Amino acid sequence: MNTSFFAELIGTMMLVLLGDAVVANVILKNTKGHNGGIISITAGWAFAVAIPVFIFGNISGAHFNPAVTIALASIGNFPWADVPMYLIAQFLGAFIGAALVLVSYFDHFKLTDDKATKLGVFCTSPEVRNLKLNFVTEFIGTFILMFAILGIGASKLADGISPMAVGIVVWGIGLSLGGPTGYAINPARDLGPRLAHFLLPVPDKGDSDWRYALIPVIGPICGAVFSAFVYNMIF
């Protein structure tokens, strides 16, 4: 295993730890940030993305997202031979990050009665369950994310501040498109913590909602790959 593996693992762990933790802080009972609202959650996720990108961007490219890795490989900007290593690191890092959130907020999970709220700390779920439209929402959100990543990477205006720029994009996606599905826009960010919810001793937990689990995996991958081809075709 090389440094890129550990960069992707630790970076994804930090992303999920900080991102899921801001959700826990807002929706679990008796926390300092209880009822902090959508601005707190979307800002927290934006920072959760930007911080590890600043740290690991020069080591692994700071993908932290299987949809990004697969999309870059699909247009020849990343070697397919390295894709499995990156995906393993990303999913493992996401699982560890979610586990650390459970440890940090364990008492607050015990104080919270609603099982859906507990699951919401770990992974996404639609406000209105319509799998076709839920897929479309995740597709659109990740299309924007991938298009922005490619554009920011090619822009001289973003030299030195690209992690911050990507964080702003994630913030904007959350504020604008996060309402229907919770904007997973990252298969590892959703599936890794969902598996953690399923396997780990979350106090009085409910179902992990595996019936929905494919939407935040397939939707982001399809959206990112399509976005990469469109960007490459135009620019």
N, C-alpha and C positions, 0 to 999 in steps of 0.2 A: 504494500500500500504506500502511495506517495503523499506528498504534502497536499495535493489538490483534494484527495479523499478526505483528509482531516479538516481541511478548510471548509469543504462543503458540509461535512458532518457538524462541525462546531458552529458554522455560520447558520445552518438551518435550525440547529438546536437553539441558538440565541434568538432567531427570528420567531420561532414558535413559543419559546419561553416568554419573551416580552409581549408578543401578540396575544397569546391565550391568557396571560396574566392580567393584561388590561381588561379583557372581557370578564375575568373572574373578579377583579376589583370593582367593576361596575355592577354586575348582576348578582353576585352572591351576597348573602346577608351579613350584616355587621362588619363590613369592610370600611376602610377610610374613604373609599371612592364610590360607595354604594349610590346607585341612581345617578351616576355621572353623565350618562347620556351618550348619544351617538357621536358627538364631537370627540369625547374622550376616547372612545373605542377606535374611531377611524384615525385619529391623531396617533394613538398608541401603536396601531399597526403600521402606520407610515414610518414612525421612528424605528419600529422593530425591523423593518426592511432596510432602512438607510444605514443603521449602525453597523451591522455585519458586512454590508457592501463596502463601507469605508475600510473596514479591517482586512477583508479577505479578497477584495477586488483584484489586486495585483498577483494573488496566488493562484486562484482557481477560476477567476472570471466572475465569481460571486453569483452563480446561477440560483442556488437554493430553491429550485423549482423544477420539477421534472418536465413541465410543459415548456419551459424556456430551453432546457437542455435538448429535448427532442426537436424543438423547432429550429434551433441553431444547427443541429446535425442535419436536419432535412434540407437545409439550403447550402450545406457544405461549409458552414462556418465553425463546425466543431466535429471532431472525429467520432464516427459511430462506435469505434472500438472502446472509447472512454465512456460511452453513455451508461452501460450497466454499473460501472463503478460509481459514477455520479448519482445515479438513482438510488443505489443502495445507501450511500452516504446521506442523501437527502431524507429518505424515509426513516432511516435509523435516527438521524438527528432530530427529526420532528417528533418521533416517539419519545426520545429522551427529554426533549423540551417540555412536552406535555406532562411527563412524569414529574418533572421538577415543579411545574405549576401545581400539581396535585399535592405534593409535599408542602409547598409554601402556603397553600390555602386550605389545608386539610380540615382544620377546625371549622372553616366557613362552609365547606361542603357539608359537614355534619349539621350545621345550623340551618341550612337551606333545605326546604321540604320538597320543592318542585323538581321532579326528575328531569324534565325537559330543560330547565334552567341549568342543571348540572351538566347535561350533555352539551348545551350551548357554549360552555367554557371551552370544550375540546374541539368541536367541529361545527360545521354549518348545517342549517336546515331551512327549508323554504317557509315563508310566511303563508303563502298559498301553494299547496302541493299540486302542481301541474307539471309533470316531468318534462314534457316537451318545451314549455316556456321556461322552466328552470334551467334546462340545458342551454337554451338560447341566451338566457341572461348570463350564464357563466362563459359561454362562447364569446359574447360581445365584450364582457369585461376583460377577458384575457387577450382578446384581439387588440384592444386598446393598450393593455400593458405591454404586449410584445412589440407592437408598432412603436410605442414610446421608447422602449429599451433600445431598439435598433436605431431609431432616430437620434436619441440622446448620445448613443455610442459613436455616431458618425458626425456629431455636431461639435465644431470648435468652440461654440459658445458654452458648452457644458464641460470643457476641460477643467478638471479639478473639483467640480461640484456635481458630477454625474450621480453619485449616490444620493445626494440631497434631491436632485431632480427626479430620480426614480421614486424616492419616498413621497414627493409631492404628487406624482402620478397615482401612486397607490392611495394616497389620501383622497384625491379627487374621485377615483373609482369608487371608493368606499362611500363617500358622501352622495354621489350621484346614482350609482348602480348597486349599492349594497342593500337596498331595501328589500327586494324580492327574495334573495337567497342567502344573504350574508357574505357575498363576494369571496368565495374561496380563492378563485383565480390561481390555484396552486394545488395540485393533487397531493403532494407530501404534507402540506399544511393541514389538509383535511383528513386524509386517510391515516396518517401516522398517529395523530391524536385520537381519532375515532377508535383505532386499535388499542391505544392506551386506555381509553375509557372502557373498552370491552374486557381487557385482560387485567387491569390493575384494580385494587380494592377501593374504588370510589364509594364513599359511604352512602348506603341506601340508593344506589343508582338504578336507573331503569334500562330500557332497551337502547342499544347503540344505533338504531335506525339504519340497518344494513340495506333496507329496501331503497334508500335514497343514495347510498354511498357511491354508486357509480357516476352519478351526475357531476359532482365536483372533481372527479378524476377525468372522465372522458371529455366533458365540456371544455375545461381549460386546455387540454392537449390539442383538441381539434381547433379551438380558437387561436392558439399560439402558432400552430403549424400553418394555418390558413393566412394568418397575419404576416408571418415571415415570408411566405411566397408572394403575397401582394406587395409587401415593401420591396422585396428584391426585384419584382417585375417593374415597379414604377421607378425606383431609384438606383 
